[in-house]
Amino acid sequence: MPTDTEPGHIPGSVSMPFYSFLSKSGHFLPKEQLQALFTQAGVDLSRPVCVLCGSAVTACHVVLAAHECGHPGVSVYDGGWSEWFTRALPEHVISDGRGKHL
């Protein structure tokens, strides 16, 4: 990420860290547990879903988890948080730092 990019999230997004889909041994959790994670996070897998992370690499874990749960059409915002932070208007950036300033 560019050095001026601060940590934060896109309004309306839900945080689902990729490692939450993995067992202690590093394997994917069983389908029932994956579905429970989506349900607990309020993600409706019958609707379109787009995932992202800082640079779109670990977001692919979420895509695979959704696919395992029967949702094969999840998309990845490949620009990730770094592109969103750079391009979005300041009022559309929820930052954990100082926020975006023009």
CNS distance restraints for C-alpha pairs under 8 A (distance, minus, plus):
assign (resid   1 and name CA) (resid   5 and name CA) 6.51 0.50 0.50
assign (resid   1 and name CA) (resid  54 and name CA) 7.25 0.50 0.50
assign (resid   1 and name CA) (resid  55 and name CA) 7.26 0.50 0.50
assign (resid   1 and name CA) (resid  82 and name CA) 5.58 0.50 0.50
assign (resid   2 and name CA) (resid  82 and name CA) 7.10 0.50 0.50
assign (resid   5 and name CA) (resid  82 and name CA) 6.35 0.50 0.50
assign (resid   5 and name CA) (resid  85 and name CA) 6.49 0.50 0.50
assign (resid   5 and name CA) (resid  86 and name CA) 7.31 0.50 0.50
assign (resid   6 and name CA) (resid  85 and name CA) 7.79 0.50 0.50
assign (resid   6 and name CA) (resid  95 and name CA) 6.49 0.50 0.50
assign (resid   6 and name CA) (resid  96 and name CA) 7.04 0.50 0.50
assign (resid   6 and name CA) (resid  97 and name CA) 5.83 0.50 0.50
assign (resid   6 and name CA) (resid  98 and name CA) 7.74 0.50 0.50
assign (resid   6 and name CA) (resid  99 and name CA) 7.32 0.50 0.50
assign (resid   7 and name CA) (resid  95 and name CA) 5.82 0.50 0.50
assign (resid   7 and name CA) (resid  96 and name CA) 5.45 0.50 0.50
assign (resid   7 and name CA) (resid  97 and name CA) 6.41 0.50 0.50
assign (resid   8 and name CA) (resid  81 and name CA) 7.90 0.50 0.50
assign (resid   8 and name CA) (resid  93 and name CA) 7.39 0.50 0.50
assign (resid   8 and name CA) (resid  94 and name CA) 5.52 0.50 0.50
assign (resid   8 and name CA) (resid  95 and name CA) 3.97 0.50 0.50
assign (resid   8 and name CA) (resid  96 and name CA) 4.95 0.50 0.50
assign (resid   8 and name CA) (resid  97 and name CA) 7.45 0.50 0.50
assign (resid   9 and name CA) (resid  13 and name CA) 6.82 0.50 0.50
assign (resid   9 and name CA) (resid  81 and name CA) 7.09 0.50 0.50
assign (resid   9 and name CA) (resid  93 and name CA) 6.81 0.50 0.50
assign (resid   9 and name CA) (resid  94 and name CA) 5.45 0.50 0.50
assign (resid   9 and name CA) (resid  95 and name CA) 6.42 0.50 0.50
assign (resid  10 and name CA) (resid  81 and name CA) 7.76 0.50 0.50
assign (resid  10 and name CA) (resid  84 and name CA) 7.67 0.50 0.50
assign (resid  10 and name CA) (resid  92 and name CA) 7.04 0.50 0.50
assign (resid  10 and name CA) (resid  93 and name CA) 6.09 0.50 0.50
assign (resid  10 and name CA) (resid  94 and name CA) 6.24 0.50 0.50
assign (resid  11 and name CA) (resid  92 and name CA) 6.63 0.50 0.50
assign (resid  11 and name CA) (resid  93 and name CA) 7.07 0.50 0.50
assign (resid  11 and name CA) (resid  94 and name CA) 6.54 0.50 0.50
assign (resid  14 and name CA) (resid  41 and name CA) 6.89 0.50 0.50
assign (resid  15 and name CA) (resid  41 and name CA) 7.88 0.50 0.50
assign (resid  16 and name CA) (resid  20 and name CA) 6.97 0.50 0.50
assign (resid  16 and name CA) (resid  41 and name CA) 7.50 0.50 0.50
assign (resid  16 and name CA) (resid  62 and name CA) 7.75 0.50 0.50
assign (resid  17 and name CA) (resid  21 and name CA) 7.83 0.50 0.50
assign (resid  18 and name CA) (resid  22 and name CA) 7.54 0.50 0.50
assign (resid  18 and name CA) (resid  58 and name CA) 6.15 0.50 0.50
assign (resid  18 and name CA) (resid  59 and name CA) 6.84 0.50 0.50
assign (resid  18 and name CA) (resid  61 and name CA) 5.59 0.50 0.50
assign (resid  18 and name CA) (resid  62 and name CA) 6.20 0.50 0.50
assign (resid  21 and name CA) (resid  28 and name CA) 5.88 0.50 0.50
assign (resid  21 and name CA) (resid  29 and name CA) 5.86 0.50 0.50
assign (resid  21 and name CA) (resid  34 and name CA) 6.38 0.50 0.50
assign (resid  21 and name CA) (resid  37 and name CA) 7.84 0.50 0.50
assign (resid  21 and name CA) (resid  61 and name CA) 7.61 0.50 0.50
assign (resid  21 and name CA) (resid  62 and name CA) 7.67 0.50 0.50
assign (resid  21 and name CA) (resid  65 and name CA) 7.00 0.50 0.50
assign (resid  22 and name CA) (resid  26 and name CA) 5.31 0.50 0.50
assign (resid  22 and name CA) (resid  27 and name CA) 5.30 0.50 0.50
assign (resid  22 and name CA) (resid  28 and name CA) 4.55 0.50 0.50
assign (resid  22 and name CA) (resid  29 and name CA) 5.43 0.50 0.50
assign (resid  23 and name CA) (resid  27 and name CA) 5.33 0.50 0.50
assign (resid  23 and name CA) (resid  28 and name CA) 6.08 0.50 0.50
assign (resid  23 and name CA) (resid  29 and name CA) 5.67 0.50 0.50
assign (resid  28 and name CA) (resid  65 and name CA) 7.82 0.50 0.50
assign (resid  29 and name CA) (resid  33 and name CA) 6.10 0.50 0.50
assign (resid  29 and name CA) (resid  34 and name CA) 6.20 0.50 0.50
assign (resid  30 and name CA) (resid  34 and name CA) 6.35 0.50 0.50
assign (resid  31 and name CA) (resid  35 and name CA) 6.12 0.50 0.50
assign (resid  31 and name CA) (resid  68 and name CA) 6.39 0.50 0.50
assign (resid  31 and name CA) (resid  69 and name CA) 5.99 0.50 0.50
assign (resid  32 and name CA) (resid  36 and name CA) 6.23 0.50 0.50
assign (resid  33 and name CA) (resid  37 and name CA) 6.31 0.50 0.50
assign (resid  34 and name CA) (resid  38 and name CA) 6.57 0.50 0.50
assign (resid  34 and name CA) (resid  65 and name CA) 6.44 0.50 0.50
assign (resid  34 and name CA) (resid  66 and name CA) 7.81 0.50 0.50
assign (resid  34 and name CA) (resid  69 and name CA) 7.03 0.50 0.50
assign (resid  35 and name CA) (resid  39 and name CA) 6.20 0.50 0.50
assign (resid  35 and name CA) (resid  66 and name CA) 7.97 0.50 0.50
assign (resid  35 and name CA) (resid  69 and name CA) 6.16 0.50 0.50
assign (resid  36 and name CA) (resid  40 and name CA) 5.97 0.50 0.50
assign (resid  37 and name CA) (resid  41 and name CA) 6.19 0.50 0.50
assign (resid  38 and name CA) (resid  42 and name CA) 6.26 0.50 0.50
assign (resid  38 and name CA) (resid  43 and name CA) 5.10 0.50 0.50
assign (resid  38 and name CA) (resid  44 and name CA) 7.26 0.50 0.50
assign (resid  38 and name CA) (resid  45 and name CA) 7.66 0.50 0.50
assign (resid  39 and name CA) (resid  43 and name CA) 5.74 0.50 0.50
assign (resid  39 and name CA) (resid  44 and name CA) 6.99 0.50 0.50
assign (resid  45 and name CA) (resid  49 and name CA) 7.12 0.50 0.50
assign (resid  45 and name CA) (resid  66 and name CA) 7.30 0.50 0.50
assign (resid  45 and name CA) (resid  71 and name CA) 6.20 0.50 0.50
assign (resid  46 and name CA) (resid  71 and name CA) 7.30 0.50 0.50
assign (resid  48 and name CA) (resid  73 and name CA) 7.33 0.50 0.50
assign (resid  48 and name CA) (resid  74 and name CA) 6.70 0.50 0.50
assign (resid  49 and name CA) (resid  73 and name CA) 7.68 0.50 0.50
assign (resid  49 and name CA) (resid  74 and name CA) 5.14 0.50 0.50
assign (resid  49 and name CA) (resid  75 and name CA) 6.46 0.50 0.50
assign (resid  50 and name CA) (resid  74 and name CA) 5.71 0.50 0.50
assign (resid  50 and name CA) (resid  75 and name CA) 4.67 0.50 0.50
assign (resid  50 and name CA) (resid  76 and name CA) 5.48 0.50 0.50
assign (resid  50 and name CA) (resid  77 and name CA) 6.53 0.50 0.50
assign (resid  51 and name CA) (resid  59 and name CA) 5.91 0.50 0.50
assign (resid  51 and name CA) (resid  62 and name CA) 7.13 0.50 0.50
assign (resid  51 and name CA) (resid  63 and name CA) 7.32 0.50 0.50
assign (resid  51 and name CA) (resid  74 and name CA) 7.39 0.50 0.50
assign (resid  51 and name CA) (resid  75 and name CA) 6.35 0.50 0.50
assign (resid  51 and name CA) (resid  76 and name CA) 4.96 0.50 0.50
assign (resid  51 and name CA) (resid  77 and name CA) 6.06 0.50 0.50
assign (resid  52 and name CA) (resid  56 and name CA) 5.39 0.50 0.50
assign (resid  52 and name CA) (resid  58 and name CA) 7.99 0.50 0.50
assign (resid  52 and name CA) (resid  59 and name CA) 5.11 0.50 0.50
assign (resid  52 and name CA) (resid  76 and name CA) 5.82 0.50 0.50
assign (resid  52 and name CA) (resid  77 and name CA) 5.26 0.50 0.50
assign (resid  52 and name CA) (resid  78 and name CA) 6.83 0.50 0.50
assign (resid  52 and name CA) (resid  79 and name CA) 7.92 0.50 0.50
assign (resid  52 and name CA) (resid  80 and name CA) 5.07 0.50 0.50
assign (resid  52 and name CA) (resid  81 and name CA) 6.93 0.50 0.50
assign (resid  53 and name CA) (resid  57 and name CA) 7.01 0.50 0.50
assign (resid  53 and name CA) (resid  58 and name CA) 6.39 0.50 0.50
assign (resid  53 and name CA) (resid  59 and name CA) 5.39 0.50 0.50
assign (resid  53 and name CA) (resid  80 and name CA) 5.21 0.50 0.50
assign (resid  53 and name CA) (resid  81 and name CA) 5.92 0.50 0.50
assign (resid  54 and name CA) (resid  80 and name CA) 5.07 0.50 0.50
assign (resid  54 and name CA) (resid  81 and name CA) 4.69 0.50 0.50
assign (resid  54 and name CA) (resid  82 and name CA) 5.88 0.50 0.50
assign (resid  55 and name CA) (resid  78 and name CA) 6.67 0.50 0.50
assign (resid  55 and name CA) (resid  79 and name CA) 6.10 0.50 0.50
assign (resid  55 and name CA) (resid  80 and name CA) 4.64 0.50 0.50
assign (resid  55 and name CA) (resid  81 and name CA) 6.52 0.50 0.50
assign (resid  55 and name CA) (resid  82 and name CA) 6.48 0.50 0.50
assign (resid  56 and name CA) (resid  60 and name CA) 7.14 0.50 0.50
assign (resid  56 and name CA) (resid  76 and name CA) 6.87 0.50 0.50
assign (resid  56 and name CA) (resid  77 and name CA) 6.67 0.50 0.50
assign (resid  56 and name CA) (resid  78 and name CA) 4.84 0.50 0.50
assign (resid  56 and name CA) (resid  79 and name CA) 6.52 0.50 0.50
assign (resid  56 and name CA) (resid  80 and name CA) 5.18 0.50 0.50
assign (resid  58 and name CA) (resid  62 and name CA) 7.65 0.50 0.50
assign (resid  59 and name CA) (resid  63 and name CA) 6.65 0.50 0.50
assign (resid  59 and name CA) (resid  76 and name CA) 6.91 0.50 0.50
assign (resid  60 and name CA) (resid  64 and name CA) 6.20 0.50 0.50
assign (resid  60 and name CA) (resid  76 and name CA) 7.31 0.50 0.50
assign (resid  61 and name CA) (resid  65 and name CA) 6.16 0.50 0.50
assign (resid  62 and name CA) (resid  66 and name CA) 6.12 0.50 0.50
assign (resid  63 and name CA) (resid  67 and name CA) 6.10 0.50 0.50
assign (resid  63 and name CA) (resid  72 and name CA) 8.00 0.50 0.50
assign (resid  63 and name CA) (resid  74 and name CA) 5.79 0.50 0.50
assign (resid  63 and name CA) (resid  75 and name CA) 7.29 0.50 0.50
assign (resid  63 and name CA) (resid  76 and name CA) 7.61 0.50 0.50
assign (resid  64 and name CA) (resid  68 and name CA) 6.13 0.50 0.50
assign (resid  65 and name CA) (resid  69 and name CA) 6.41 0.50 0.50
assign (resid  66 and name CA) (resid  70 and name CA) 6.49 0.50 0.50
assign (resid  66 and name CA) (resid  71 and name CA) 5.28 0.50 0.50
assign (resid  66 and name CA) (resid  72 and name CA) 6.94 0.50 0.50
assign (resid  66 and name CA) (resid  74 and name CA) 7.15 0.50 0.50
assign (resid  67 and name CA) (resid  71 and name CA) 4.68 0.50 0.50
assign (resid  67 and name CA) (resid  72 and name CA) 4.57 0.50 0.50
assign (resid  67 and name CA) (resid  73 and name CA) 7.59 0.50 0.50
assign (resid  67 and name CA) (resid  74 and name CA) 7.60 0.50 0.50
assign (resid  68 and name CA) (resid  72 and name CA) 7.98 0.50 0.50
assign (resid  79 and name CA) (resid  83 and name CA) 4.87 0.50 0.50
assign (resid  79 and name CA) (resid  84 and name CA) 7.05 0.50 0.50
assign (resid  80 and name CA) (resid  84 and name CA) 6.41 0.50 0.50
assign (resid  81 and name CA) (resid  85 and name CA) 5.93 0.50 0.50
assign (resid  82 and name CA) (resid  86 and name CA) 6.26 0.50 0.50
assign (resid  83 and name CA) (resid  87 and name CA) 6.06 0.50 0.50
assign (resid  84 and name CA) (resid  88 and name CA) 5.51 0.50 0.50
assign (resid  85 and name CA) (resid  93 and name CA) 6.50 0.50 0.50
assign (resid  85 and name CA) (resid 100 and name CA) 7.61 0.50 0.50
assign (resid  88 and name CA) (resid  92 and name CA) 6.04 0.50 0.50
assign (resid  88 and name CA) (resid  93 and name CA) 6.66 0.50 0.50
assign (resid  89 and name CA) (resid  93 and name CA) 6.90 0.50 0.50
assign (resid  90 and name CA) (resid  99 and name CA) 7.36 0.50 0.50
assign (resid  90 and name CA) (resid 100 and name CA) 5.17 0.50 0.50
assign (resid  90 and name CA) (resid 101 and name CA) 6.39 0.50 0.50
assign (resid  90 and name CA) (resid 102 and name CA) 7.47 0.50 0.50
assign (resid  93 and name CA) (resid  99 and name CA) 7.12 0.50 0.50
assign (resid  93 and name CA) (resid 100 and name CA) 6.86 0.50 0.50
assign (resid  94 and name CA) (resid  99 and name CA) 7.01 0.50 0.50
assign (resid  95 and name CA) (resid  99 and name CA) 5.00 0.50 0.50
assign (resid  95 and name CA) (resid 100 and name CA) 7.47 0.50 0.50
